[in-house]
Amino acid sequence: MARGGSRGCTREWMNGAHPDLITTVTFLFFFSSPFSQLYLSTTRATINFGLHQVNKTRQNTQMSTQGLSRALARSTTTKSIPRIPTGISRVPRQSRLHSTYTATTTTTTTTPRRPSPTTVSPLLTLNHIQTQRRNASHNKHPAGFTPPSPTDLTELRERVQEFVRRSLPETLAAETDKSNAFPPHMWQALGDAGLLGITADEAYGGLSMGYQAHCVVMEELSRASGSIALSYAAHSQLCVNQLSLNGTAEQKEKYLPGLISGEKVGALAMSESGSGSDVVSMRTTAKKVEGGYKLNGSKMWITNGPDADVIVVYAKTEPDAGSKGITAFIVETKKDGVKAEGFECLRKLDKMGMRGSNTGELVFENVFVPEENVLGKVNGGVRVLMEGLDLERLVLSAGPLGLMQAALDVALPYAHSRKQFGTPIAHFQLLQGKLADMYTKLQASRAYTYATAKTVDEQGVIKTQDCAGAILYAAERATEVALDAIQILGGMGYMEEMPVSRIMRDAKLYEIGAGTSEVRRMVIGRAFNKEYAHLANN
C-alpha cells in the first residue's frame, strides 16, 4: 500500500517538474529507502521525460528559425539607426566587474564607475530630458509631476555619473571625510547640474521628475561620497521637497529658486536632544505675537544646520494639545548675509561617520517668524511632518544602495587581483560566498526601494510600511556589506587609506538617522495594526 502510494505520488509530481530536480531528489530518495526497484523505475521515467524535453526544445528552435527566416523574407525596407539628439552623448559602455542598476527594477547594465570624459554639460543634458518629458504623453502624478520613463531614469543616472566623475572624485570624498567639512563650492555645482530640484516644479527651476529620479541621484552621489549625498538629501528632500508639497505659491516663489540653484542652503529641524523619534514630546515653542510668531527652543543633530539659509522648523504652537498643537515654519537664518536675531548654531557636531555632512545644534531665542512663513496650517504640522517622514525614508533608502555599490566597487577588483597560494582570493569558495551575499543584498535592496518609489510616482500611493521597510532593509544590509568588504580586503581593509573604512562608518548612520531600525520596525507594526484594526474590534 505504501509503495503504491509513493510511486503514484512520484509520477504525479514528476509530470510538471524539471528533470534535473527530479534526478536529484530521486538520488537522495534511493539512499534513504530500501526499495531500489522504485529508484530504477523512477530513473527510467526521468530519462524518458528528459528525452521528451530535448526533442521539444529542438522542435521549438526549428520553428523559431523558420519564423525568423519568413520575417526577414517579408522585409522590404531598411530602417536607419535613430540618431542621438545633438548635445547628448552616451556614456561609453565598458566591461567592468560591477553593474549599475537602471532604476527599472528589472534591467541591469554594465557601466564604468568613472566614465571616460565627454564634452556634454550635465545641465544641458538634464534640460534635454526635461524637454523630452514635457512632450511625452504621460499621466500626471497627483502632486503635479510626470512619472519618469525607464529611458528618463537611465539617462539621468548616466548624467549623474558624469557629474560625479567631474565634480566629486575619490580624492574630494576622502578629503571631505578627513576634514569633516562640506566643500562649499559643491552647492553651486549641484545647482548648476540641475540636481537640487528633482521633485520641484519646473516653474521654479526644478525637473519635476518624482521620487524614482530622486532615488537615482541619491544613490549615485552616495556611491561617490556618503556624507555629501546626505547633505544633498537634507537640502533637496527635507527642505525643497517639503516646500514644494506644502508651500503656498508665494512661499515657493520666494524660496525655491534660490534653493534649487544652489545659491541658498536648506535644512529641516525636527529632532531635539530629548525628543528624537518621539516627535510629539518636542519642547521648542512658537508663541503668537503681532504679525507672526516667536520661536524659543533648541534642535539637535540637524544636517546642514551650520550652513543653512532656510530651515523648516517644527515647534509647538499649543503645547498642551499634543500632536494637534505642532506647526511647521519656514525660518530664514540670515538675510543679506546678516544672521537672524536670536538664532545661533551653538556647535558643529563631530561624528563617527558622515563626516563633512555638517551637523549642528541650533538655538532659537525669540526668533521672529512672520505669519506668512507658516508652512501648511497652524497646528497642522504633524500632517506635514508624517508625510515628509515617509518620503524622507524612501529617498534616504537610496543612500545605502550607493554605499553598497561603492563597497563592491572596491572589493570585487581587489578580490580578483589579490593572490594567495598562487590563486586570486576571489576563486576561493568562502570569498565567493561573501561576494555573492554582498551582491544579492544590494540587488534585493534596490528592488524594494525602486518598487516603492515607482508606486509613489505612478499611483500616488505612499505606504508607510514600505517607506519604513525600504530604509530598514537597505540600511542594515549596507552595514553588513561594508563590513564584508573590510573583511575581504583583510589588513588593507583596516587601513584609512582605503575607502571601505569610510563606507562602513557612513553606512552605520542609516540605522540610526531618520528613525532607528527599532523605530522603523515599530512603524511597520503600527501600520499593520491600523490596517487590520477592524479585525481586533470583532
Residue, then its C-alpha position, 0 to 999 in steps of 0.5 A: m500500500a505504501r509503495g503504491g502510494s509513493r510511486g503514484c505520488t512520484r509520477e504525479w509530481m514528476n509530470g510538471a517538474h524539471p528533470d534535473l530536480i527530479t534526478t536529484v531528489t530521486f538520488l537522495f530518495f534511493f539512499s534513504s529507502p530500501f526499495s531500489q526497484l522504485y529508484l530504477s523505475t523512477t530513473r527510467a521515467t526521468i530519462n524518458f521525460g528528459l528525452h521528451q524535453v530535448n526533442k521539444t526544445r529542438q522542435n521549438t528552435q526549428m520553428s523559431t528559425q523558420g519564423l525568423s527566416r519568413a520575417l526577414a523574407r517579408s522585409t522590404t525596407t531598411k530602417s536607419i539607426p535613430r540618431i542621438p539628439t545633438g548635445i547628448s552623448r552616451v556614456p561609453r559602455q565598458s566591461r567592468l566587474h560591477s553593474t549599475y542598476t537602471a532604476t527599472t527594477t528589472t534591467t541591469t547594465t554594465t557601466p564604468r564607475r568613472p566614465s571616460p570624459t565627454t564634452v556634454s554639460p550635465l545641465l544641458t543634458l538634464n534640460h534635454i530630458q526635461t524637454q523630452r518629458r514635457n512632450a511625452s504623453h504621460n499621466k500626471h502624478p497627483a502632486g503635479f509631476t510626470p512619472p519618469s520613463p525607464t529611458d528618463l531614469t537611465e539617462l539621468r543616472e548616466r548624467v549623474q555619473e558624469f557629474v560625479r566623475r567631474s565634480l566629486p572624485e575619490t580624492l574630494a570624498a576622502e578629503t571631505d571625510k578627513s576634514n569633516a567639512f562640506p566643500p562649499h563650492m559643491w552647492q553651486a555645482l549641484g545647482d548648476a547640474g540641475l540636481l537640487g530640484i528633482t521633485a520641484d516644479e519646473a516653474y521654479g527651476g526644478l525637473s519635476m521628475g518624482y521620487q524614482a529620479h530622486c532615488v537615482v541621484m541619491e544613490e549615485l552621489s552616495r556611491a561617490s561620497g556618503s556624507i555629501a549625498l546626505s547633505y544633498a538629501a537634507h537640502s533637496q528632500l527635507c527642505v525643497n521637497q517639503l516646500s514644494l508639497n506644502g508651500t503656498a505659491e508665494q512661499k515657493e516663489k520666494y524660496l525655491p529658486g534660490l534653493i534649487s540653484g544652489e545659491k541658498v542652503g536648506a535644512l529641516a529641524m525636527s529632532e531635539s536632544g530629548s525628543g528624537s523619534d518621539v516627535v510629539s514630546m518636542r519642547t521648542t515653542a512658537k508663541k503668537v505675537e503681532g504679525g507672526y510668531k516667536l520661536n524659543g527652543s533648541k534642535m539637535w543633530i540637524t544636517n546642514g544646520p551650520d550652513a543653512d539659509v532656510i530651515v523648516v522648523y517644527a515647534k509647538t504652537e499649543p503645547d498642551a494639545g499634543s500632536k494637534g498643537i505642532t506647526a511647521f515654519i519656514v525660518e530664514t537664518k540670515k538675510d543679506g548675509v546678516k544672521a537672524e536675531g536670536f538664532e545661533c548654531l551653538r556647535k558643529l557636531d563631530k561624528m563617527g561617520m558622515r563626516g563633512s555632512n555638517t551637523g549642528e545644534l541650533v538655538f532659537e531665542n525669540v526668533f521672529v517668524p512672520e505669519e506668512n512663513v507658516l508652512g501648511k496650517v497652524n497646528g497642522g504640522v504633524r500632517v506635514l511632518m508624517e508625510g515628509l517622514d515617509l518620503e524622507r525614508l524612501v529617498l534616504s533608502a537610496g543612500p545605502l544602495g550607493l554605499m553598497q555599490a561603492a563597497l563592491d566597487v572596491a572589493l570585487p577588483y581587489a578580490h580578483s587581483r589579490k593572490q594567495f597560494g598562487t590563486p586570486i582570493a576571489h576563486f576561493q569558495l568562502l570569498q565567493g560566498k561573501l561576494a555573492d551575499m554582498y551582491t544579492k543584498l544590494q540587488a534585493s535592496r534596490a528592488y524594494t526601494y525602486a518598487t516603492a518609489k515607482t508606486v509613489d510616482e505612478q499611483g500616488v500611493i505612499k505606504t508607510q510600511d514600505c517607506a519604513g521597510a525600504i530604509l530598514y532593509a537597505a540600511e542594515r544590509a549596507t552595514e553588513v556589506a561594508l563590513d564584508a568588504i573590510q573583511i575581504l580586503g583583510g589588513m588593507g581593509y583596516m587601513e584609512e587609506m582605503p575607502v571601505s573604512r569610510i563606507m562602513r562608518d557612513a553606512k552605520l548612520y542609516e540605522i540610526g538617522a531618520g528613525t532607528s531600525e527599532v523605530r522603523r520596525m515599530v512603524i511597520g507594526r503600527a501600520f499593520n495594526k491600523e490596517y487590520a484594526h477592524l479585525a481586533n474590534n470583532 
